[in-house]
Amino acid sequence: PVFAQVDGPLTTQLVVNKRYLINTTNGVVNATMPIVNLTIGDSIEIADGGQNWNINNVILTSASHQFKDAIGNIDDGPVNLDVSGVTVMFLWTGSYWRIIS
């Protein structure tokens, strides 16, 4: 799938099974994870489109689901994407959003 371009500053709702190229050169992006009609295996992939996440973060929130990182920590969020040049995938497990990369 092709990446959808998102430019900050912006507040937006993410959609499952979609790839996002988020550019925060001009400001922070606040994004809300989907909470309804989720199926195990649904994913969201987010890439740093402007190499500026270390300056202007992407802030992810979820109204009712938690996030689990690679070492097993579970958190209510928000999740701050603050490392420039990376791509991160979130995988829905049926209970929480697992941070894959």
N, CA, C and O of each residue as an XYZ file, in Angstrom:
404
protein
N       0.813     -1.209      0.000
C       0.000      0.000      0.000
C       0.852      1.267      0.000
O       1.974      1.272      0.506
N       0.326      2.300     -0.552
C       0.982      3.600     -0.627
C       0.816      4.323      0.706
O      -0.193      4.159      1.393
N       1.816      5.122      1.061
C       1.721      5.932      2.273
C       0.792      7.111      2.048
O       0.829      7.736      0.988
N      -0.053      7.428      3.046
C      -0.863      8.642      3.041
C      -0.041      9.747      3.692
O       0.476      9.563      4.793
N       0.085     10.887      3.029
C       0.872     12.008      3.539
C       0.065     12.772      4.585
O      -1.088     13.131      4.345
N       0.679     13.022      5.755
C       0.070     13.815      6.822
C       1.103     14.863      7.229
O       2.238     14.525      7.568
N       0.706     16.134      7.195
C       1.617     17.225      7.550
C       1.114     17.953      8.784
O      -0.064     18.296      8.888
N       2.047     18.185      9.734
C       1.707     18.926     10.935
C       1.830     20.418     10.706
O       2.432     20.843      9.719
N       1.277     21.213     11.589
C       0.561     20.763     12.791
C      -0.840     20.281     12.434
O      -1.506     20.841     11.563
N      -1.273     19.221     13.133
C      -2.556     18.616     12.812
C      -3.003     17.697     13.947
O      -2.177     17.111     14.647
N      -4.310     17.581     14.119
C      -4.915     16.562     14.971
C      -5.763     15.700     14.055
O      -6.578     16.213     13.288
N      -5.571     14.370     14.134
C      -6.235     13.482     13.183
C      -6.599     12.147     13.816
O      -6.082     11.794     14.876
N      -7.480     11.417     13.171
C      -7.887     10.065     13.557
C      -7.262      9.090     12.571
O      -7.458      9.232     11.364
N      -6.510      8.100     13.057
C      -5.888      7.117     12.183
C      -6.874      6.009     11.820
O      -7.866      5.791     12.516
N      -6.586      5.318     10.726
C      -7.432      4.248     10.206
C      -6.582      2.981     10.115
O      -5.412      3.045      9.738
N      -7.165      1.830     10.460
C      -6.410      0.582     10.422
C      -6.053      0.175      9.000
O      -6.693      0.575      8.027
N      -4.994     -0.644      8.919
C      -4.504     -1.200      7.670
C      -4.143     -0.117      6.661
O      -4.409     -0.226      5.464
N      -3.525      0.932      7.198
C      -3.097      2.055      6.381
C      -1.682      2.433      6.786
O      -1.277      2.228      7.930
N      -0.935      2.985      5.840
C       0.433      3.453      6.077
C       0.443      4.975      6.002
O      -0.142      5.565      5.093
N       1.110      5.603      6.964
C       1.159      7.057      7.042
C       2.591      7.548      6.963
O       3.480      6.990      7.605
N       2.817      8.591      6.177
C       4.081      9.305      6.116
C       3.818     10.647      6.800
O       3.255     11.562      6.199
N       4.236     10.751      8.070
C       3.893     11.923      8.880
C       5.076     12.875      8.943
O       6.156     12.526      9.419
N       4.842     14.093      8.450
C       5.856     15.132      8.390
C       5.558     16.170      9.472
O       4.545     16.867      9.412
N       6.447     16.267     10.459
C       6.245     17.228     11.551
C       7.166     18.441     11.435
O       7.415     19.124     12.428
N       7.671     18.712     10.238
C       8.572     19.843     10.036
C       7.965     21.149     10.553
O       8.663     21.964     11.156
N       6.662     21.347     10.316
C       6.001     22.602     10.691
C       5.211     22.518     11.994
O       4.606     23.510     12.402
N       5.200     21.369     12.655
C       4.499     21.263     13.923
C       4.122     19.845     14.289
O       4.180     18.930     13.467
N       3.738     19.686     15.537
C       3.364     18.397     16.124
C       2.111     17.827     15.455
O       1.221     18.570     15.039
N       2.057     16.497     15.359
C       0.854     15.796     14.918
C       0.319     15.002     16.100
O       1.023     14.169     16.671
N      -0.931     15.266     16.463
C      -1.646     14.496     17.480
C      -2.573     13.536     16.749
O      -3.438     13.969     15.987
N      -2.403     12.241     16.972
C      -3.189     11.240     16.261
C      -3.852     10.292     17.251
O      -3.245      9.879     18.239
N      -5.100      9.957     16.972
C      -5.866      9.041     17.813
C      -5.985      7.694     17.109
O      -6.343      7.624     15.934
N      -5.682      6.635     17.840
C      -5.795      5.282     17.301
C      -7.268      4.885     17.220
O      -8.072      5.337     18.035
N      -7.630      4.047     16.247
C      -9.012      3.574     16.150
C      -9.384      2.711     17.357
O      -8.523      2.050     17.938
N     -10.668      2.718     17.733
C     -11.099      1.940     18.902
C     -12.269      1.002     18.608
O     -12.599      0.166     19.449
N     -12.901      1.115     17.446
C     -14.053      0.260     17.135
C     -13.789     -0.537     15.865
O     -12.970     -0.156     15.028
N     -14.501     -1.652     15.743
C     -14.412     -2.524     14.570
C     -12.987     -2.989     14.288
O     -12.571     -3.071     13.132
N     -12.252     -3.289     15.339
C     -10.887     -3.784     15.185
C     -10.886     -5.302     15.076
O     -11.663     -5.979     15.750
N     -10.015     -5.834     14.228
C      -9.848     -7.258     14.044
C      -8.404     -7.619     14.362
O      -7.485     -6.892     13.986
N      -8.200     -8.734     15.051
C      -6.836     -9.165     15.353
C      -6.023     -9.202     14.069
O      -6.442     -9.780     13.066
N      -4.858     -8.578     14.119
C      -3.990     -8.504     12.950
C      -4.066     -7.179     12.211
O      -3.236     -6.911     11.342
N      -5.054     -6.337     12.541
C      -5.094     -5.001     11.950
C      -3.820     -4.259     12.317
O      -3.277     -4.449     13.406
N      -3.344     -3.421     11.417
C      -2.102     -2.704     11.689
C      -2.163     -1.273     11.188
O      -2.992     -0.913     10.353
N      -1.259     -0.475     11.725
C      -1.044      0.900     11.280
C       0.461      1.092     11.232
O       1.163      0.793     12.197
N       0.957      1.595     10.102
C       2.383      1.845      9.950
C       2.589      3.344      9.793
O       1.903      3.998      9.007
N       3.545      3.884     10.551
C       3.794      5.324     10.551
C       5.283      5.555     10.328
O       6.117      4.998     11.042
N       5.620      6.389      9.323
C       7.012      6.706      9.015
C       7.248      8.204      9.148
O       6.346      9.010      8.922
N       8.464      8.562      9.516
C       8.861      9.960      9.658
C       9.098     10.563      8.274
O      10.111     10.291      7.629
N       8.157     11.379      7.832
C       8.216     11.942      6.488
C       9.117     13.141      6.332
O       9.474     13.487      5.206
N       9.501     13.791      7.419
C      10.326     14.988      7.308
C      11.602     14.939      8.108
O      12.329     15.929      8.198
N      11.880     13.764      8.702
C      13.084     13.590      9.524
C      13.128     14.582     10.697
O      14.201     15.047     11.083
N      11.943     14.904     11.263
C      11.880     15.905     12.329
C      11.131     15.444     13.577
O      10.755     16.274     14.405
N      10.910     14.154     13.727
C      10.181     13.700     14.915
C      10.933     14.024     16.198
O      10.318     14.145     17.258
N      12.247     14.166     16.119
C      13.012     14.512     17.318
C      12.765     15.965     17.746
O      13.030     16.317     18.895
N      12.270     16.801     16.852
C      11.971     18.208     17.156
C      10.492     18.390     17.445
O      10.115     18.902     18.499
N       9.655     17.968     16.507
C       8.198     18.007     16.673
C       7.697     16.577     16.657
O       7.760     15.908     15.625
N       7.207     16.107     17.772
C       6.811     14.708     17.930
C       5.486     14.384     17.252
O       4.696     15.268     16.918
N       5.273     13.087     17.061
C       3.945     12.548     16.776
C       3.456     11.990     18.105
O       4.150     11.196     18.740
N       2.263     12.403     18.526
C       1.715     11.974     19.808
C       0.484     11.119     19.530
O      -0.512     11.600     18.988
N       0.566      9.833     19.913
C      -0.526      8.888     19.676
C      -1.285      8.633     20.960
O      -0.694      8.395     22.014
N      -2.605      8.684     20.859
C      -3.458      8.370     22.005
C      -4.497      7.341     21.586
O      -4.783      7.154     20.403
N      -5.050      6.683     22.593
C      -6.148      5.743     22.375
C      -7.131      5.916     23.515
O      -6.757      5.880     24.687
N      -8.380      6.102     23.162
C      -9.404      6.381     24.170
C      -9.645      5.196     25.105
O      -9.995      5.395     26.269
N      -9.464      3.971     24.616
C      -9.811      2.836     25.469
C      -8.872      1.642     25.367
O      -9.135      0.615     25.991
N      -7.789      1.738     24.605
C      -6.875      0.608     24.459
C      -5.459      1.011     24.852
O      -5.061      2.170     24.729
N      -4.714      0.023     25.327
C      -3.349      0.260     25.768
C      -2.347     -0.076     24.660
O      -2.697     -0.643     23.625
N      -1.093      0.295     24.916
C       0.014      0.011     24.015
C       0.991     -0.922     24.724
O       1.196     -0.808     25.933
N       1.601     -1.855     23.966
C       2.605     -2.759     24.539
C       3.870     -2.659     23.695
O       3.826     -2.819     22.475
N       5.013     -2.389     24.361
C       6.265     -2.239     23.625
C       6.981     -3.580     23.458
O       6.492     -4.618     23.905
N       8.142     -3.540     22.810
C       8.885     -4.754     22.450
C       9.364     -5.562     23.643
O       9.568     -6.770     23.521
N       9.548     -4.924     24.799
C      10.016     -5.679     25.961
C       8.883     -6.054     26.915
O       9.125     -6.581     28.000
N       7.645     -5.778     26.501
C       6.501     -6.234     27.271
C       5.855     -5.212     28.176
O       4.891     -5.534     28.871
N       6.359     -3.983     28.189
C       5.735     -2.940     29.008
C       4.397     -2.531     28.411
O       4.296     -2.291     27.208
N       3.383     -2.452     29.243
C       2.057     -2.019     28.802
C       1.776     -0.657     29.405
O       2.015     -0.423     30.589
N       1.259      0.249     28.561
C       1.042      1.627     28.973
C      -0.262      2.137     28.384
O      -0.671      1.720     27.301
N      -0.909      3.039     29.102
C      -2.139      3.656     28.617
C      -1.877      4.718     27.564
O      -2.805      5.144     26.877
N      -0.643      5.150     27.425
C      -0.326      6.206     26.473
C      -0.409      7.558     27.146
O      -0.720      7.623     28.336
N      -0.151      8.613     26.452
C       0.122      8.628     25.021
C       1.495      8.058     24.690
O       2.370      7.952     25.549
N       1.661      7.694     23.420
C       2.947      7.252     22.900
C       3.529      8.412     22.106
O       2.885      8.932     21.195
N       4.743      8.815     22.450
C       5.426      9.900     21.753
C       6.441      9.310     20.789
O       7.381      8.633     21.205
N       6.250      9.567     19.506
C       7.230      9.168     18.507
C       8.199     10.333     18.371
O       7.861     11.366     17.794
N       9.413     10.163     18.909
C      10.346     11.287     19.015
C      11.756     10.968     18.524
O      12.715     11.645     18.893
N      11.878      9.937     17.693
C      13.168      9.588     17.100
C      13.046      9.822     15.596
O      12.181      9.241     14.940
N      13.910     10.670     15.055
C      13.778     11.010     13.636
C      14.201      9.850     12.740
O      15.080      9.059     13.082
N      13.543      9.777     11.579
C      13.932      8.839     10.540
C      13.462      7.417     10.695
O      13.912      6.547      9.949
N      12.576      7.138     11.632
C      12.147      5.754     11.858
C      10.768      5.482     11.258
O      10.022      6.392     10.898
N      10.468      4.195     11.171
C       9.135      3.725     10.809
C       8.666      2.820     11.940
O       9.417      1.962     12.404
N       7.437      3.007     12.380
C       6.888      2.242     13.494
C       5.585      1.584     13.050
O       4.754      2.212     12.394
N       5.415      0.306     13.414
C       4.166     -0.393     13.124
C       3.459     -0.712     14.432
O       4.087     -1.084     15.423
N       2.148     -0.561     14.416
C       1.300     -0.913     15.546
C       0.370     -2.029     15.089
O      -0.316     -1.901     14.075
N       0.353     -3.130     15.849
C      -0.431     -4.315     15.494
C      -1.493     -4.543     16.567
O      -1.175     -4.600     17.755
N      -2.752     -4.673     16.152
C      -3.844     -4.924     17.087
C      -3.869     -6.411     17.440
O      -3.974     -7.258     16.553
N      -3.772     -6.732     18.740
C      -3.719     -8.121     19.202
C      -5.069     -8.650     19.681
O      -5.208     -9.837     19.979
N      -6.035     -7.785     19.751
C      -7.330     -8.150     20.325
C      -7.512     -7.554     21.705
O      -8.632     -7.451     22.205
N      -6.380     -7.151     22.333
C      -6.410     -6.561     23.673
C      -5.696     -5.216     23.757
O      -6.060     -4.363     24.567
N      -4.682     -5.029     22.921
C      -3.880     -3.799     22.991
C      -3.191     -3.596     21.640
O      -3.176     -4.485     20.789
N      -2.616     -2.386     21.468
C      -1.798     -2.077     20.291
C      -0.358     -2.474     20.609
O       0.267     -1.888     21.493
N       0.167     -3.463     19.894
C       1.555     -3.911     20.094
C       2.456     -3.084     19.182
O       2.206     -2.978     17.982
N       3.510     -2.496     19.761
C       4.468     -1.700     19.002
C       5.507     -2.666     18.434
O       6.253     -3.298     19.182
N       5.547     -2.773     17.101
C       6.370     -3.777     16.453
C       7.779     -3.278     16.178
O       8.737     -4.004     16.442
N       7.938     -2.096     15.670
C       9.279     -1.640     15.293
C       9.448     -0.176     15.618
O      10.513      0.392     15.374
